[in-house]
Amino acid sequence: MNATLPTAEALRAALAALLDGLPPTQAAQAVDRLIASYRGTTPTDAPILRDRSDVAAYAAYRMPATFEAVRSCLAALREAAPDWVPATHTDIGGGTGAASWAVAGAWDGPRTTVLDWSEPALALGRELAEASGIPSLRAATWERATIGSSPAPASADLVTVSYVLKELTAADRATVVDAAAAAAQAVVIVEPGTPDGYDRVIEARDRLIAAGMGVAAPCPHDDTCPIERGKDWCHFSARVSRSSLHRQVKGGSLSHEDEKFSYVVATRFATAPATARVTRRPQIRKGQVLLELCTKDEALQRATVTKRHGTLYRAARDTAWGDAWPPPEDD
């Protein structure tokens, strides 16, 4: 990655610089309301982020986690299509631009358009992009749009839809997913790593496949998800470092947190999906590693990797939840 591209540290610095004057009590109140909306079950047809204080609290509370989740999904896309580089990117419901930061960190220079229905979110997103010093972010276009009912977005190489579908009615979710599929060569959809978030991802996955796209990640196949709905759900985890501002707004003391998310990446071009994907945190025991896998041909499977497997055992000890298996050098 180009050293001038954004990192989580650069994002935290930009947030700290722009949100330095936010009163902690005001931020905490806004965060409490946002948490209630974020965890609720009723979709809304209006922006959750209503004003500058809401947006500032959201940026401090959610933007680092959203950035890390999307960055993990983009890493899976890059593994499946290492030679593909998007020239254009549209972020549907992009808010303050977390996904756009992740895209700018994954590839050098995509032209980004952020669509959102909250003008305060777009305004702060512009400020953060300007503070980043990153040419592609500073050149991004920020447009107000009613997500789900505005005209379909213009064609783009990459479309991201991160933590948006929950805010929409079922009809608007279908509209957004279908519009993304029609507009893009690659679509990345990310939702919270909860049972209902997974359900929305599976719903979107089905629509993307029906639109003629192929799944690049996390699934090793385009077949029906082998997980029995209602009994389990597919989700992954990204480690998020907490800045002092982040800890203050969230009222926590730990230096990190783990963001759980569900996602799907689908493309209109050929990719090399993982042979299998690690779907739970590996269990490391004396002389062996237990891996829960979603596989290309045998659905869900548990693999036991022991010292007898030599280099593969050493690789298993370094494998993380969400990784492709086996590692590329051993595949």
N, C-alpha and C positions, 0 to 999 in steps of 0.2 A: 504494500500500500504506500502511496506517495506520502512522504512525511508531512506535507502541508495539508493533508486532508483531515477532517475533524475526527476527534476521538471523544470518548465519554468525558475525559478530563476537560477538553475544550468546551464541551457543552455545559458542564458544571460551572466553568469559569464565566461563560456568557450569562448563564442564569443568575449567578451570584452578583455580577456587575449590574444587571438590569433590575433585579428584585431586591436590591440592598435596602431600599427604604420601606419595604412592605412590613407593617406592624405585625408582630407575631400573633397577637390575639385575633386580629382581622383575618390573617392567613388561616389560623386554626379553625375559625368559624366557617370560612369558605370551604376548607378541606372537609370538615364534617358533613356539610351539605352535599359536596361532590361525592363523598364516599357513599352516602345514602342513595344518590342517583346511580352511581356506578354499580352498586350491589342490588339495586331494585330489579323488578321483573317487568315493569310496564314500559313499553317503548314510548318515545316522545316524538312529536312532530315539530318541536321547537328546539333551539340550541340549549344545551345544558349550561354552557359558558355564557353568562349574561352580561358581565361588565368587566372592567379592568381588574378588580380585586379577585373575581372568580378566575380569570385567565391566569393571573400571576400565581395564585394558589395552585391551580392545576399544573402549571408549568413546573413549579417546584416539587409538587407531589407526584405527578405522573410522567412527566416528560423523560426523565432518565430511564425509568423502567420500560416505557414504550420504545425508546431508542434501542435498548439492549435486546428486547424481544425481536424487533424488526431486524436488527443487525444479525441475530442468530438465523433468522429465516433467509436473509440474503446470502449468508455464508453457505447455507444448504443449496441455494440456487447456483451459486458460483461453483460449488463442488460438482453439481450435476451438469453444468454448462460452462466450463472454465474459459472457453474462448469467446463467449458471448458478452458483449458490452453494450448496454443501452445508451442511445444518444439522447432520448427524451423520456421523461418520467412525469406521470400525473399522480398526485396524492389526493385521493377522494376522501373528503372529511378530514383533511390533514391537520386542522387546528393550528397549533403553534409550530408544527413542522418537524416533529420528532422523527417520523419516517424519512423525511427529506434529508435530515442530517445523516441517518443511517445509509441512505443511497449515496450521498456525497462521499461517505467514508468507504463505500464498497467499490466505487468506480470513479475515475477521474473525469469530471466535467459534464455529467448528464444535464440537459436543460429541464428544469423542474417547474411544474405548475401545481400550486396548492389550491384545492377547492374546499371551501368550508362555508357554513351558513352563519358563523359568528364573526362579525367584523372586529370585535375586540381581540379574538384569538388570532385573526389574520394580522392585525396591527402589531401584536407582540411578536408573532412569528417573524414579521419583517425586521423588527428591531433585533431579535436574536440572530437572524441571518446576517444582518449588517455587522453585528458585533463579532461574528465568527471570523471575519477576515477571509473566508473561503470564497473564491470567485464564483463557483457554481451556485452556492447558496445565496450570495449577494445578488446574483443575477436572476434568482427565482421570481416567478410571477405568482402573485397572491390574488385570487379571485373569489368574490362572494358568490355562493351558489346554494340553492336549496337542495340538499342531498336527497336523492330519490325521486324528485319531480322536475328538476331542471333538465334542459336538453342534454343528450349524451355527451360525454367529454370527447374532445378531439382525439384522433389516433395518437398513440404513444407506444414506444417500445415496451415500457414498463408501467404498470398501474399498481399502486399500493392502496389497500383499504384496511387500515389498522385501528382496532378498537372502535369501530363505527357501527357495525351491523346491529349491535345490541340497542342502539338508540333509535332504530327504525322499526316500522311496522313490517309484517311479513311481506306485504305487497311491495313496499319500498326496498326491502332487502333484495327481493328477486330482481327489481328494476336495476339496482346498483350493480349486482353481480353480473347480470346480463349485459349491462352497458360496459362494464370493465372487460368482459370477455370479447365484446365486439370491437373495442377500441385498441386492445393491447396485444403484443406478442408474448408478454409474460405478465401474469397476475399474481400478486402476493396478498393473501388475506390472513389477518391475524385477529384473534379474539382472546378474551381472558381464558385461562386454563381451568375452567369450571365445566361441570356437565352441560350446562346450557350453552356455554361458549363453544364447546366441542360440537354440540348439536347444530349450531349455526354454521360452523366450519364445514361439517359434513353436508349440510344443505347446500352451501355454496360450492363445495367440491362436486356434488352431483350436477349442479347447473353448469359448471365450467366444463366438465366432461361432455355433457349433452351438447354444449356449444362447439364441440370439436377440439377441445384442448386436451393435452396429456399431463398427468401429474408428474412433476419433477421432484417434489419433496412434500412432506416427509415420507410419504408412502412409497414402497418399492414397486407399486403396481397401480393400475387404474380400476381394479376390481372393487367390489363392495368391501367396505371396512369390516374386518373380521371381529371387531369388538362388539359384544352384545350390548345394544343400547339399553340404558337403564341400570346396568350392572357395573360398568366401567366406562372410562373415557380416555381418549388419547390426548396427552398434553406434555409439555416440556418445561424446562426451567432455564432461566438466564440469571447469572449473578450480577447484581447491581451494587456498585459502590456508592455509599451515602456521603455526600458532602456535609459540612456543618449546617448549611442552609436546609438541606434535605432532612437532616435529623431534627432540626428545629421545627419545621413545618409538620413533620409526621409524628413528632413527640416521641421519638425513639432514641436509643443510645447506641445501638449496634452500628458498626462501620459499613455494614452491607445488608442486603436483603436478597431474596430469591423471587424473581418474577415468574409466575406460572402462566403459560400461554398455550393456545392451540392454533394451528395454522395449516394452510395449504398453499403450495406454489404450483401453478399450472402454466404451460407454455404452448405455443403453436409451432415450435421448432423442436428438433430432435434433442433429447438430453440423455444422460446416462444416470438414471436414478440409482440409489444405493441398492445393493443386493439385499440388505436387511438394515433395519433401523433400530437402535437401542431405545426402547420405550419406557424404561424405568431406570432409576439410579442403579448402576452395577453393584452387586454385592461381592465385596472382596473378602475372601476367607483364606484360611491357611492353605496355601498351595493351589488355590483355585479361585476363579472369578465366575460368578453366575450372571448371565446376561439375558434379560427379557427382550425378545426381538419380534418385530413385525417383518416377515420375510416375503420374498417375491413369489415363492411357489408353495410354501407350507404354512401360510397364515401366521398365527401367533406361535411362538416357540421359545423354549428356554434352552440356552446353550451353556454348557459347562466347559470352561477353558482351564486346563490344568498346566502344571509345569512341563508335562510331557509334550505340550504343543510348542515349546521353545519360544521363538520370537513372537508368535501369536499370543502366548501367555503374557509376555511383557507388554505387548500392545493392549491387551485386554485390561491390564492394571491401569493403563493411562487413558482408557476409553471413558467418555462421559455420557450421561443421559442425553439422548438426542443425536448422538454421533452415528455416522454410517458404519456398518460392520459387514465384512472385515475392513480394516483400514485400506486405503487405496493401494499402498505398496504391497499388500499381501493378497489383494483381490485377483 
